[in-house]
Amino acid sequence: MAGLRMFSYLPNPRLWKATIAARFCGVELGVRGASPKELRDWLWDYDARPLAEQERRSLSSLARAGRVGLTSAKLFKTDAFLEAQPFGNVSAGFGRMQRRSGGSCRKGAHSVIRRGQRHCAISVAVGQRAG
């Protein structure tokens, strides 16, 4: 099982940055996702996955109205997902043990590097420009 897991729409250039950093730093990174149109049929959770029609009916209590880009969709988001991602959107990053948010894919490469600092000589300078 991956040390970090990212759930996102695909393709996502920010996600690819995180996968490159993971390979460089020796951090195992799992990626789950699909095109934005397909994500409406997924369970939004640490264990994100496509849902069959029967599962969608049985999980109707998790249905929430989509926003921004998915406004006409019913999205199936678990309470744990919403606790980890308070805005309830993707891209989402999760740590394995806590199943809690590791941030968005914008911060994905930073999360990967922090996990792999023992294995690679990359430092993260957030908000600083190279001189």
CNS distance restraints for C-alpha pairs under 8 A (distance, minus, plus):
assign (resid   1 and name CA) (resid  28 and name CA) 7.98 0.50 0.50
assign (resid   1 and name CA) (resid  30 and name CA) 7.77 0.50 0.50
assign (resid   1 and name CA) (resid  96 and name CA) 7.82 0.50 0.50
assign (resid   2 and name CA) (resid  28 and name CA) 4.91 0.50 0.50
assign (resid   2 and name CA) (resid  29 and name CA) 5.17 0.50 0.50
assign (resid   2 and name CA) (resid  30 and name CA) 5.26 0.50 0.50
assign (resid   2 and name CA) (resid  96 and name CA) 6.79 0.50 0.50
assign (resid   3 and name CA) (resid  27 and name CA) 6.78 0.50 0.50
assign (resid   3 and name CA) (resid  28 and name CA) 5.33 0.50 0.50
assign (resid   3 and name CA) (resid  29 and name CA) 6.08 0.50 0.50
assign (resid   3 and name CA) (resid  30 and name CA) 7.70 0.50 0.50
assign (resid   3 and name CA) (resid  95 and name CA) 6.23 0.50 0.50
assign (resid   3 and name CA) (resid  96 and name CA) 5.28 0.50 0.50
assign (resid   4 and name CA) (resid  27 and name CA) 7.89 0.50 0.50
assign (resid   4 and name CA) (resid  28 and name CA) 6.59 0.50 0.50
assign (resid   4 and name CA) (resid  29 and name CA) 4.94 0.50 0.50
assign (resid   4 and name CA) (resid  30 and name CA) 6.20 0.50 0.50
assign (resid   4 and name CA) (resid  93 and name CA) 7.05 0.50 0.50
assign (resid   4 and name CA) (resid  94 and name CA) 5.70 0.50 0.50
assign (resid   4 and name CA) (resid  95 and name CA) 4.75 0.50 0.50
assign (resid   4 and name CA) (resid  96 and name CA) 5.73 0.50 0.50
assign (resid   4 and name CA) (resid 102 and name CA) 7.85 0.50 0.50
assign (resid   4 and name CA) (resid 112 and name CA) 7.53 0.50 0.50
assign (resid   5 and name CA) (resid  29 and name CA) 5.62 0.50 0.50
assign (resid   5 and name CA) (resid  30 and name CA) 4.49 0.50 0.50
assign (resid   5 and name CA) (resid  31 and name CA) 5.77 0.50 0.50
assign (resid   5 and name CA) (resid  32 and name CA) 7.52 0.50 0.50
assign (resid   5 and name CA) (resid  46 and name CA) 7.75 0.50 0.50
assign (resid   5 and name CA) (resid  93 and name CA) 5.67 0.50 0.50
assign (resid   5 and name CA) (resid  94 and name CA) 5.12 0.50 0.50
assign (resid   5 and name CA) (resid  95 and name CA) 6.44 0.50 0.50
assign (resid   5 and name CA) (resid  96 and name CA) 7.12 0.50 0.50
assign (resid   6 and name CA) (resid  15 and name CA) 7.71 0.50 0.50
assign (resid   6 and name CA) (resid  29 and name CA) 7.45 0.50 0.50
assign (resid   6 and name CA) (resid  30 and name CA) 6.21 0.50 0.50
assign (resid   6 and name CA) (resid  31 and name CA) 4.94 0.50 0.50
assign (resid   6 and name CA) (resid  32 and name CA) 6.20 0.50 0.50
assign (resid   6 and name CA) (resid  91 and name CA) 7.15 0.50 0.50
assign (resid   6 and name CA) (resid  92 and name CA) 5.65 0.50 0.50
assign (resid   6 and name CA) (resid  93 and name CA) 4.36 0.50 0.50
assign (resid   6 and name CA) (resid  94 and name CA) 6.31 0.50 0.50
assign (resid   6 and name CA) (resid 105 and name CA) 7.22 0.50 0.50
assign (resid   6 and name CA) (resid 108 and name CA) 7.83 0.50 0.50
assign (resid   7 and name CA) (resid  31 and name CA) 6.08 0.50 0.50
assign (resid   7 and name CA) (resid  32 and name CA) 4.82 0.50 0.50
assign (resid   7 and name CA) (resid  33 and name CA) 5.45 0.50 0.50
assign (resid   7 and name CA) (resid  46 and name CA) 7.86 0.50 0.50
assign (resid   7 and name CA) (resid  48 and name CA) 7.06 0.50 0.50
assign (resid   7 and name CA) (resid  90 and name CA) 6.66 0.50 0.50
assign (resid   7 and name CA) (resid  91 and name CA) 5.77 0.50 0.50
assign (resid   7 and name CA) (resid  92 and name CA) 5.18 0.50 0.50
assign (resid   7 and name CA) (resid  93 and name CA) 6.33 0.50 0.50
assign (resid   8 and name CA) (resid  12 and name CA) 7.40 0.50 0.50
assign (resid   8 and name CA) (resid  15 and name CA) 7.79 0.50 0.50
assign (resid   8 and name CA) (resid  31 and name CA) 7.81 0.50 0.50
assign (resid   8 and name CA) (resid  32 and name CA) 6.58 0.50 0.50
assign (resid   8 and name CA) (resid  33 and name CA) 4.93 0.50 0.50
assign (resid   8 and name CA) (resid  34 and name CA) 7.12 0.50 0.50
assign (resid   8 and name CA) (resid  90 and name CA) 5.31 0.50 0.50
assign (resid   8 and name CA) (resid  91 and name CA) 4.30 0.50 0.50
assign (resid   8 and name CA) (resid  92 and name CA) 6.31 0.50 0.50
assign (resid   8 and name CA) (resid 105 and name CA) 7.82 0.50 0.50
assign (resid   9 and name CA) (resid  33 and name CA) 5.44 0.50 0.50
assign (resid   9 and name CA) (resid  34 and name CA) 5.29 0.50 0.50
assign (resid   9 and name CA) (resid  35 and name CA) 5.30 0.50 0.50
assign (resid   9 and name CA) (resid  36 and name CA) 5.32 0.50 0.50
assign (resid   9 and name CA) (resid  39 and name CA) 7.13 0.50 0.50
assign (resid   9 and name CA) (resid  90 and name CA) 6.98 0.50 0.50
assign (resid   9 and name CA) (resid  91 and name CA) 6.76 0.50 0.50
assign (resid  10 and name CA) (resid  33 and name CA) 6.09 0.50 0.50
assign (resid  10 and name CA) (resid  34 and name CA) 5.13 0.50 0.50
assign (resid  10 and name CA) (resid  35 and name CA) 5.00 0.50 0.50
assign (resid  10 and name CA) (resid  36 and name CA) 7.11 0.50 0.50
assign (resid  11 and name CA) (resid  34 and name CA) 7.85 0.50 0.50
assign (resid  11 and name CA) (resid  35 and name CA) 7.13 0.50 0.50
assign (resid  12 and name CA) (resid  16 and name CA) 6.67 0.50 0.50
assign (resid  13 and name CA) (resid  17 and name CA) 6.51 0.50 0.50
assign (resid  14 and name CA) (resid  18 and name CA) 6.62 0.50 0.50
assign (resid  14 and name CA) (resid 105 and name CA) 5.72 0.50 0.50
assign (resid  14 and name CA) (resid 106 and name CA) 5.89 0.50 0.50
assign (resid  14 and name CA) (resid 108 and name CA) 7.46 0.50 0.50
assign (resid  14 and name CA) (resid 109 and name CA) 7.91 0.50 0.50
assign (resid  15 and name CA) (resid  19 and name CA) 6.43 0.50 0.50
assign (resid  15 and name CA) (resid 105 and name CA) 5.61 0.50 0.50
assign (resid  15 and name CA) (resid 106 and name CA) 7.81 0.50 0.50
assign (resid  15 and name CA) (resid 108 and name CA) 6.89 0.50 0.50
assign (resid  15 and name CA) (resid 109 and name CA) 7.85 0.50 0.50
assign (resid  16 and name CA) (resid  20 and name CA) 6.23 0.50 0.50
assign (resid  17 and name CA) (resid  21 and name CA) 6.24 0.50 0.50
assign (resid  17 and name CA) (resid 108 and name CA) 7.83 0.50 0.50
assign (resid  17 and name CA) (resid 109 and name CA) 6.01 0.50 0.50
assign (resid  18 and name CA) (resid  22 and name CA) 6.04 0.50 0.50
assign (resid  18 and name CA) (resid 105 and name CA) 7.40 0.50 0.50
assign (resid  18 and name CA) (resid 108 and name CA) 5.26 0.50 0.50
assign (resid  18 and name CA) (resid 109 and name CA) 3.96 0.50 0.50
assign (resid  18 and name CA) (resid 110 and name CA) 7.71 0.50 0.50
assign (resid  18 and name CA) (resid 112 and name CA) 6.54 0.50 0.50
assign (resid  19 and name CA) (resid  23 and name CA) 6.25 0.50 0.50
assign (resid  19 and name CA) (resid  29 and name CA) 6.75 0.50 0.50
assign (resid  19 and name CA) (resid 109 and name CA) 7.51 0.50 0.50
assign (resid  20 and name CA) (resid  24 and name CA) 6.24 0.50 0.50
assign (resid  21 and name CA) (resid  25 and name CA) 5.99 0.50 0.50
assign (resid  21 and name CA) (resid 109 and name CA) 5.87 0.50 0.50
assign (resid  21 and name CA) (resid 112 and name CA) 6.43 0.50 0.50
assign (resid  21 and name CA) (resid 113 and name CA) 6.52 0.50 0.50
assign (resid  22 and name CA) (resid  26 and name CA) 5.75 0.50 0.50
assign (resid  22 and name CA) (resid  27 and name CA) 4.71 0.50 0.50
assign (resid  22 and name CA) (resid  28 and name CA) 6.40 0.50 0.50
assign (resid  22 and name CA) (resid  29 and name CA) 6.36 0.50 0.50
assign (resid  22 and name CA) (resid 109 and name CA) 7.52 0.50 0.50
assign (resid  22 and name CA) (resid 112 and name CA) 5.65 0.50 0.50
assign (resid  22 and name CA) (resid 113 and name CA) 7.14 0.50 0.50
assign (resid  22 and name CA) (resid 116 and name CA) 7.61 0.50 0.50
assign (resid  23 and name CA) (resid  27 and name CA) 6.40 0.50 0.50
assign (resid  23 and name CA) (resid  28 and name CA) 7.58 0.50 0.50
assign (resid  24 and name CA) (resid 120 and name CA) 7.28 0.50 0.50
assign (resid  25 and name CA) (resid 112 and name CA) 7.61 0.50 0.50
assign (resid  25 and name CA) (resid 113 and name CA) 6.57 0.50 0.50
assign (resid  25 and name CA) (resid 116 and name CA) 5.04 0.50 0.50
assign (resid  25 and name CA) (resid 117 and name CA) 7.14 0.50 0.50
assign (resid  25 and name CA) (resid 119 and name CA) 5.69 0.50 0.50
assign (resid  25 and name CA) (resid 120 and name CA) 5.12 0.50 0.50
assign (resid  26 and name CA) (resid 116 and name CA) 6.35 0.50 0.50
assign (resid  26 and name CA) (resid 119 and name CA) 6.55 0.50 0.50
assign (resid  26 and name CA) (resid 120 and name CA) 7.83 0.50 0.50
assign (resid  27 and name CA) (resid 112 and name CA) 6.57 0.50 0.50
assign (resid  27 and name CA) (resid 115 and name CA) 6.86 0.50 0.50
assign (resid  27 and name CA) (resid 116 and name CA) 5.74 0.50 0.50
assign (resid  29 and name CA) (resid 112 and name CA) 7.96 0.50 0.50
assign (resid  32 and name CA) (resid  48 and name CA) 6.80 0.50 0.50
assign (resid  32 and name CA) (resid  49 and name CA) 7.59 0.50 0.50
assign (resid  33 and name CA) (resid  39 and name CA) 7.29 0.50 0.50
assign (resid  33 and name CA) (resid  48 and name CA) 7.88 0.50 0.50
assign (resid  33 and name CA) (resid  49 and name CA) 7.99 0.50 0.50
assign (resid  34 and name CA) (resid  38 and name CA) 5.89 0.50 0.50
assign (resid  34 and name CA) (resid  39 and name CA) 5.98 0.50 0.50
assign (resid  35 and name CA) (resid  39 and name CA) 6.36 0.50 0.50
assign (resid  36 and name CA) (resid  40 and name CA) 7.33 0.50 0.50
assign (resid  38 and name CA) (resid  42 and name CA) 7.26 0.50 0.50
assign (resid  39 and name CA) (resid  50 and name CA) 7.70 0.50 0.50
assign (resid  40 and name CA) (resid  70 and name CA) 7.50 0.50 0.50
assign (resid  40 and name CA) (resid  73 and name CA) 6.31 0.50 0.50
assign (resid  40 and name CA) (resid  74 and name CA) 6.76 0.50 0.50
assign (resid  40 and name CA) (resid  75 and name CA) 5.50 0.50 0.50
assign (resid  40 and name CA) (resid  76 and name CA) 7.76 0.50 0.50
assign (resid  41 and name CA) (resid  50 and name CA) 5.83 0.50 0.50
assign (resid  41 and name CA) (resid  51 and name CA) 5.81 0.50 0.50
assign (resid  41 and name CA) (resid  52 and name CA) 7.95 0.50 0.50
assign (resid  41 and name CA) (resid  75 and name CA) 7.26 0.50 0.50
assign (resid  41 and name CA) (resid  76 and name CA) 7.85 0.50 0.50
assign (resid  42 and name CA) (resid  48 and name CA) 6.68 0.50 0.50
assign (resid  42 and name CA) (resid  49 and name CA) 5.34 0.50 0.50
assign (resid  42 and name CA) (resid  50 and name CA) 4.09 0.50 0.50
assign (resid  42 and name CA) (resid  51 and name CA) 5.25 0.50 0.50
assign (resid  42 and name CA) (resid  75 and name CA) 7.51 0.50 0.50
assign (resid  42 and name CA) (resid  76 and name CA) 6.79 0.50 0.50
assign (resid  43 and name CA) (resid  47 and name CA) 7.84 0.50 0.50
assign (resid  43 and name CA) (resid  48 and name CA) 5.24 0.50 0.50
assign (resid  43 and name CA) (resid  49 and name CA) 5.47 0.50 0.50
assign (resid  43 and name CA) (resid  50 and name CA) 6.20 0.50 0.50
assign (resid  43 and name CA) (resid  51 and name CA) 6.24 0.50 0.50
assign (resid  43 and name CA) (resid  75 and name CA) 7.61 0.50 0.50
assign (resid  43 and name CA) (resid  76 and name CA) 5.15 0.50 0.50
assign (resid  43 and name CA) (resid  77 and name CA) 6.10 0.50 0.50
assign (resid  43 and name CA) (resid  78 and name CA) 7.57 0.50 0.50
assign (resid  44 and name CA) (resid  48 and name CA) 5.15 0.50 0.50
assign (resid  44 and name CA) (resid  49 and name CA) 7.42 0.50 0.50
assign (resid  44 and name CA) (resid  75 and name CA) 7.60 0.50 0.50
assign (resid  44 and name CA) (resid  76 and name CA) 5.89 0.50 0.50
assign (resid  44 and name CA) (resid  77 and name CA) 4.57 0.50 0.50
assign (resid  44 and name CA) (resid  78 and name CA) 6.40 0.50 0.50
assign (resid  44 and name CA) (resid  81 and name CA) 6.62 0.50 0.50
assign (resid  45 and name CA) (resid  77 and name CA) 6.37 0.50 0.50
assign (resid  45 and name CA) (resid  78 and name CA) 5.84 0.50 0.50
assign (resid  45 and name CA) (resid  80 and name CA) 6.97 0.50 0.50
assign (resid  45 and name CA) (resid  81 and name CA) 4.92 0.50 0.50
assign (resid  46 and name CA) (resid  80 and name CA) 7.95 0.50 0.50
assign (resid  46 and name CA) (resid  81 and name CA) 6.61 0.50 0.50
assign (resid  46 and name CA) (resid  94 and name CA) 6.78 0.50 0.50
assign (resid  46 and name CA) (resid  99 and name CA) 6.28 0.50 0.50
assign (resid  51 and name CA) (resid  55 and name CA) 5.82 0.50 0.50
assign (resid  51 and name CA) (resid  56 and name CA) 6.16 0.50 0.50
assign (resid  52 and name CA) (resid  56 and name CA) 6.33 0.50 0.50
assign (resid  53 and name CA) (resid  57 and name CA) 6.51 0.50 0.50
assign (resid  54 and name CA) (resid  58 and name CA) 6.41 0.50 0.50
assign (resid  55 and name CA) (resid  59 and name CA) 5.98 0.50 0.50
assign (resid  56 and name CA) (resid  60 and name CA) 6.07 0.50 0.50
assign (resid  56 and name CA) (resid  76 and name CA) 7.82 0.50 0.50
assign (resid  59 and name CA) (resid  63 and name CA) 7.27 0.50 0.50
assign (resid  59 and name CA) (resid  76 and name CA) 7.45 0.50 0.50
assign (resid  60 and name CA) (resid  76 and name CA) 7.63 0.50 0.50
assign (resid  62 and name CA) (resid  75 and name CA) 7.81 0.50 0.50
assign (resid  62 and name CA) (resid  76 and name CA) 5.08 0.50 0.50
assign (resid  62 and name CA) (resid  77 and name CA) 5.69 0.50 0.50
assign (resid  62 and name CA) (resid  78 and name CA) 6.03 0.50 0.50
assign (resid  62 and name CA) (resid  79 and name CA) 7.94 0.50 0.50
assign (resid  63 and name CA) (resid  74 and name CA) 5.61 0.50 0.50
assign (resid  63 and name CA) (resid  75 and name CA) 5.33 0.50 0.50
assign (resid  63 and name CA) (resid  76 and name CA) 4.54 0.50 0.50
assign (resid  63 and name CA) (resid  77 and name CA) 6.65 0.50 0.50
assign (resid  64 and name CA) (resid  74 and name CA) 5.49 0.50 0.50
assign (resid  64 and name CA) (resid  75 and name CA) 5.19 0.50 0.50
assign (resid  64 and name CA) (resid  76 and name CA) 6.24 0.50 0.50
assign (resid  64 and name CA) (resid  77 and name CA) 6.96 0.50 0.50
assign (resid  65 and name CA) (resid  71 and name CA) 6.90 0.50 0.50
assign (resid  65 and name CA) (resid  72 and name CA) 7.37 0.50 0.50
assign (resid  65 and name CA) (resid  73 and name CA) 6.22 0.50 0.50
assign (resid  65 and name CA) (resid  74 and name CA) 5.04 0.50 0.50
assign (resid  65 and name CA) (resid  75 and name CA) 6.19 0.50 0.50
assign (resid  66 and name CA) (resid  70 and name CA) 4.90 0.50 0.50
assign (resid  66 and name CA) (resid  71 and name CA) 4.63 0.50 0.50
assign (resid  66 and name CA) (resid  72 and name CA) 6.40 0.50 0.50
assign (resid  66 and name CA) (resid  73 and name CA) 5.19 0.50 0.50
assign (resid  66 and name CA) (resid  74 and name CA) 5.83 0.50 0.50
assign (resid  66 and name CA) (resid  75 and name CA) 5.85 0.50 0.50
assign (resid  67 and name CA) (resid  71 and name CA) 4.43 0.50 0.50
assign (resid  67 and name CA) (resid  72 and name CA) 7.90 0.50 0.50
assign (resid  77 and name CA) (resid  81 and name CA) 6.30 0.50 0.50
assign (resid  77 and name CA) (resid  82 and name CA) 6.93 0.50 0.50
assign (resid  77 and name CA) (resid  88 and name CA) 7.70 0.50 0.50
assign (resid  78 and name CA) (resid  82 and name CA) 6.47 0.50 0.50
assign (resid  79 and name CA) (resid  83 and name CA) 6.08 0.50 0.50
assign (resid  80 and name CA) (resid  84 and name CA) 6.19 0.50 0.50
assign (resid  81 and name CA) (resid  85 and name CA) 5.82 0.50 0.50
assign (resid  81 and name CA) (resid  88 and name CA) 7.16 0.50 0.50
assign (resid  82 and name CA) (resid  86 and name CA) 5.07 0.50 0.50
assign (resid  82 and name CA) (resid  87 and name CA) 7.11 0.50 0.50
assign (resid  82 and name CA) (resid  88 and name CA) 5.28 0.50 0.50
assign (resid  83 and name CA) (resid 100 and name CA) 7.96 0.50 0.50
assign (resid  84 and name CA) (resid  99 and name CA) 7.89 0.50 0.50
assign (resid  84 and name CA) (resid 100 and name CA) 5.06 0.50 0.50
assign (resid  84 and name CA) (resid 101 and name CA) 4.63 0.50 0.50
assign (resid  85 and name CA) (resid  89 and name CA) 6.87 0.50 0.50
assign (resid  85 and name CA) (resid  92 and name CA) 7.06 0.50 0.50
assign (resid  85 and name CA) (resid 101 and name CA) 6.26 0.50 0.50
assign (resid  85 and name CA) (resid 103 and name CA) 7.78 0.50 0.50
assign (resid  90 and name CA) (resid 104 and name CA) 7.20 0.50 0.50
assign (resid  91 and name CA) (resid 104 and name CA) 5.24 0.50 0.50
assign (resid  91 and name CA) (resid 105 and name CA) 5.39 0.50 0.50
assign (resid  92 and name CA) (resid 101 and name CA) 6.98 0.50 0.50
assign (resid  92 and name CA) (resid 102 and name CA) 7.35 0.50 0.50
assign (resid  92 and name CA) (resid 103 and name CA) 6.04 0.50 0.50
assign (resid  92 and name CA) (resid 104 and name CA) 4.61 0.50 0.50
assign (resid  92 and name CA) (resid 105 and name CA) 6.19 0.50 0.50
assign (resid  93 and name CA) (resid 101 and name CA) 5.54 0.50 0.50
assign (resid  93 and name CA) (resid 102 and name CA) 4.57 0.50 0.50
assign (resid  93 and name CA) (resid 103 and name CA) 5.13 0.50 0.50
assign (resid  93 and name CA) (resid 104 and name CA) 5.50 0.50 0.50
assign (resid  93 and name CA) (resid 105 and name CA) 6.46 0.50 0.50
assign (resid  93 and name CA) (resid 108 and name CA) 6.68 0.50 0.50
assign (resid  94 and name CA) (resid  98 and name CA) 8.00 0.50 0.50
assign (resid  94 and name CA) (resid  99 and name CA) 5.74 0.50 0.50
assign (resid  94 and name CA) (resid 100 and name CA) 5.35 0.50 0.50
assign (resid  94 and name CA) (resid 101 and name CA) 4.49 0.50 0.50
assign (resid  94 and name CA) (resid 102 and name CA) 4.56 0.50 0.50
assign (resid  94 and name CA) (resid 103 and name CA) 7.20 0.50 0.50
assign (resid  95 and name CA) (resid  99 and name CA) 5.45 0.50 0.50
assign (resid  95 and name CA) (resid 100 and name CA) 5.91 0.50 0.50
assign (resid  95 and name CA) (resid 101 and name CA) 6.57 0.50 0.50
assign (resid  95 and name CA) (resid 102 and name CA) 5.82 0.50 0.50
assign (resid  96 and name CA) (resid 100 and name CA) 7.92 0.50 0.50
assign (resid 102 and name CA) (resid 108 and name CA) 7.48 0.50 0.50
assign (resid 102 and name CA) (resid 111 and name CA) 6.64 0.50 0.50
assign (resid 103 and name CA) (resid 107 and name CA) 5.95 0.50 0.50
assign (resid 103 and name CA) (resid 108 and name CA) 6.75 0.50 0.50
assign (resid 103 and name CA) (resid 111 and name CA) 7.77 0.50 0.50
assign (resid 104 and name CA) (resid 108 and name CA) 6.08 0.50 0.50
assign (resid 105 and name CA) (resid 109 and name CA) 7.33 0.50 0.50
assign (resid 107 and name CA) (resid 111 and name CA) 6.24 0.50 0.50
assign (resid 108 and name CA) (resid 112 and name CA) 6.22 0.50 0.50
assign (resid 109 and name CA) (resid 113 and name CA) 6.13 0.50 0.50
assign (resid 110 and name CA) (resid 114 and name CA) 6.15 0.50 0.50
assign (resid 110 and name CA) (resid 124 and name CA) 6.67 0.50 0.50
assign (resid 111 and name CA) (resid 115 and name CA) 6.27 0.50 0.50
assign (resid 112 and name CA) (resid 116 and name CA) 6.18 0.50 0.50
assign (resid 113 and name CA) (resid 117 and name CA) 5.78 0.50 0.50
assign (resid 113 and name CA) (resid 122 and name CA) 6.91 0.50 0.50
assign (resid 113 and name CA) (resid 123 and name CA) 7.54 0.50 0.50
assign (resid 113 and name CA) (resid 124 and name CA) 7.47 0.50 0.50
assign (resid 114 and name CA) (resid 124 and name CA) 7.94 0.50 0.50
assign (resid 116 and name CA) (resid 120 and name CA) 6.34 0.50 0.50
assign (resid 117 and name CA) (resid 121 and name CA) 6.55 0.50 0.50
assign (resid 117 and name CA) (resid 122 and name CA) 6.77 0.50 0.50
assign (resid 117 and name CA) (resid 123 and name CA) 7.66 0.50 0.50
